[in-house]
Amino acid sequence: MALTTQDAEPDAGAGAADEPSETDAETGSIESDMPLSPKPPLPPEKRTVPRLPEMFLRHLSRNSRELSMIEANMLSHNKEARTFYVTSCFDGEGKTTAAIQMAWGLAHDALARVLLVDWNPKSPRLADAFGVSPGSGLMEYLHQEGLDPEPYILQTAYENLSIMLLGQSGNGTRLQRDMLYDKLTCLAQLYEYVIYDGHSLMGTSSVILASLFDGVVLVVEAEKTKWEVVQQARERINRINGAISGVVLNRRKYYIPRFLYGRI
């Protein structure tokens, strides 16, 4: 399990505390919030082109070395891995920012075609982060009859990087695991990498989702989350056959000049 560190980052978007949708481990069904009358996606000509704030882009530029490390660690763990679920032990540890950074690094530096997906039903943040209004997305795609995700995918202002918003919430329809797997497989076939901005793990049953992906990336806030909690989260992921690709140590503080750390 690789460990990558990164500095404190700008807020990736406003939102309430992260809370996942409920899952049912025994039946293999997943309860997702769906609208009674979902709105159709806007036609492309009426959509705002998603783009990140300049402050966030400067942050990505400053942390280009860390982004390269994240990319290398992810791929060294499993060279065949193409889908990654980004999670954390608790809310507010920076997993949305980490997911954006991972997607940016793969799209911008590795020149890979990447889809970044919002899968945090109680606190979707990608719309805010990319400056677009909430709209149809993952929830509508998962519950439509066909497998075509194109109407719900937004091409960003950046080459190789697309996003899929969470979509709209409503009636708690359950989706069978086999159907869910087929939908996610379809997304993986369209892109070289798919990064999912997921929910936090502790105190929820959302860990069951981890087994659906090639790798799980655990984001840990430095000097806040205790190692015992991280170990507990790791054990929960391992119990359902999830594969941990690495840990991102977020918001690390430097108590001596930063450049000296590489010489110690």
RAGIWO-V291201 format. One record per residue. RES is the residue in one letter. PHI is phi in degrees with one decimal (none if undefined). D_FIRST is the distance of its C-alpha to the first C-alpha in whole Angstrom. Layout:
<<RES;PHI;D_FIRST> <RES;PHI;D_FIRST>>
This chain:
<<M;none;0> <A;-82.3;4> <L;-122.1;7> <T;-123.5;10> <T;-110.5;13> <Q;-149.6;16> <D;-77.8;20> <A;-58.3;22> <E;-121.2;23> <P;-67.9;26> <D;-62.8;27> <A;-84.4;26> <G;146.2;29> <A;-77.5;31> <G;169.0;30> <A;-79.0;30> <A;-61.1;28> <D;-68.3;25> <E;-142.9;26> <P;-81.4;25> <S;-73.0;27> <E;-84.6;28> <T;-125.0;26> <D;-121.7;28> <A;-69.5;26> <E;-77.3;29> <T;-90.4;30> <G;75.0;28> <S;-100.3;29> <I;-126.5;28> <E;-89.2;31> <S;-125.8;31> <D;-79.0;33> <M;-125.7;36> <P;-73.1;39> <L;-68.0;42> <S;-132.5;43> <P;-62.5;41> <K;-79.3;42> <P;-68.1;42> <P;-65.9;39> <L;-68.7;41> <P;-64.7;43> <P;-53.7;41> <E;-69.1;44> <K;-103.9;44> <R;-90.2;40> <T;-76.3;39> <V;-72.3;36> <P;-65.7;33> <R;-150.4;32> <L;-85.1;30> <P;-63.6;32> <E;-58.4;33> <M;-60.4;31> <F;-70.5;28> <L;-63.4;28> <R;-64.9;29> <H;-62.5;26> <L;-62.7;24> <S;-65.9;26> <R;-66.2;25> <N;-106.3;21> <S;-60.6;21> <R;-65.7;19> <E;-64.1;16> <L;-63.4;17> <S;-64.1;16> <M;-65.9;13> <I;-60.5;12> <E;-59.9;13> <A;-64.2;12> <N;-66.8;9> <M;-61.1;9> <L;-79.9;12> <S;-71.9;10> <H;-66.6;7> <N;-154.6;11> <K;-65.7;14> <E;-91.5;16> <A;-67.6;14> <R;-129.9;17> <T;-121.9;17> <F;-130.8;14> <Y;-108.2;15> <V;-96.1;14> <T;-139.8;15> <S;-151.6;15> <C;-70.6;16> <F;-130.2;20> <D;-68.2;22> <G;78.3;22> <E;-92.7;19> <G;97.4;19> <K;-71.9;17> <T;-64.2;20> <T;-62.1;20> <A;-63.1;17> <A;-63.5;18> <I;-63.0;21> <Q;-62.9;19> <M;-63.1;16> <A;-63.2;20> <W;-62.9;22> <G;-60.4;19> <L;-68.4;19> <A;-77.9;23> <H;-85.1;24> <D;-92.0;23> <A;-88.1;21> <L;56.2;25> <A;-97.4;23> <R;-78.9;25> <V;-126.8;23> <L;-115.3;24> <L;-106.4;23> <V;-116.6;24> <D;-86.5;24> <W;-129.1;24> <N;-133.5;24> <P;-56.5;28> <K;-90.9;29> <S;-148.9;28> <P;-68.7;28> <R;-125.0;27> <L;-66.7;27> <A;-59.9;31> <D;-62.1;31> <A;-61.5;29> <F;-101.8;30> <G;69.3;34> <V;-123.0;35> <S;-78.2;37> <P;-58.3;35> <G;-157.3;36> <S;-62.8;35> <G;-171.3;32> <L;-58.4;29> <M;-61.3;31> <E;-66.4;34> <Y;-62.0;32> <L;-64.6;31> <H;-105.4;34> <Q;-76.2;37> <E;-73.0;38> <G;-87.8;37> <L;-103.9;34> <D;-75.7;35> <P;-93.6;32> <E;-54.4;34> <P;-62.0;36> <Y;-108.7;33> <I;-103.5;32> <L;-111.6;32> <Q;-78.7;32> <T;-81.2;31> <A;-73.7;33> <Y;-113.8;30> <E;-58.8;30> <N;77.5;28> <L;-116.0;26> <S;-121.2;28> <I;-131.7;27> <M;-128.2;28> <L;-72.8;29> <L;-66.7;29> <G;101.2;33> <Q;-108.0;35> <S;-111.7;35> <G;-174.0;38> <N;-107.7;38> <G;68.4;35> <T;-67.4;36> <R;-91.2;33> <L;-117.3;31> <Q;-68.7;31> <R;-59.8;27> <D;-61.3;29> <M;-65.1;30> <L;-60.3;27> <Y;-61.2;25> <D;-61.8;28> <K;-64.9;28> <L;-68.2;24> <T;-62.9;25> <C;-60.6;28> <L;-62.2;26> <A;-65.0;23> <Q;-77.5;26> <L;-90.5;28> <Y;-132.3;25> <E;-73.2;22> <Y;-140.5;20> <V;-124.8;20> <I;-108.9;18> <Y;-106.4;19> <D;-84.8;20> <G;-96.9;19> <H;-101.3;20> <S;-74.6;19> <L;-96.8;18> <M;-71.3;20> <G;79.9;23> <T;-135.5;23> <S;-102.7;23> <S;-68.1;21> <V;-59.2;18> <I;-59.2;20> <L;-66.2;19> <A;-58.6;16> <S;-74.4;16> <L;-83.2;19> <F;-119.4;16> <D;-67.0;14> <G;-153.4;11> <V;-116.8;10> <V;-110.8;10> <L;-100.5;10> <V;-96.4;13> <V;-125.4;14> <E;-79.8;17> <A;-61.2;17> <E;65.3;20> <K;-123.9;20> <T;-85.4;18> <K;-74.0;17> <W;-63.5;14> <E;-63.6;16> <V;-69.5;16> <V;-61.4;12> <Q;-62.4;12> <Q;-62.8;15> <A;-63.3;13> <R;-62.8;10> <E;-65.1;13> <R;-63.4;15> <I;-66.5;13> <N;-64.8;12> <R;-64.9;16> <I;-104.2;17> <N;64.1;15> <G;-79.3;13> <A;-108.4;9> <I;-82.3;7> <S;-84.3;6> <G;170.0;5> <V;-125.0;7> <V;-102.6;10> <L;-87.2;12> <N;-97.4;16> <R;57.6;19> <R;-68.3;19> <K;-101.8;22> <Y;-106.1;23> <Y;-95.6;26> <I;-129.2;27> <P;-50.9;27> <R;-56.8;24> <F;-66.1;25> <L;-74.6;25> <Y;-61.7;21> <G;-73.9;21> <R;-109.4;24> <I;-87.7;23>>
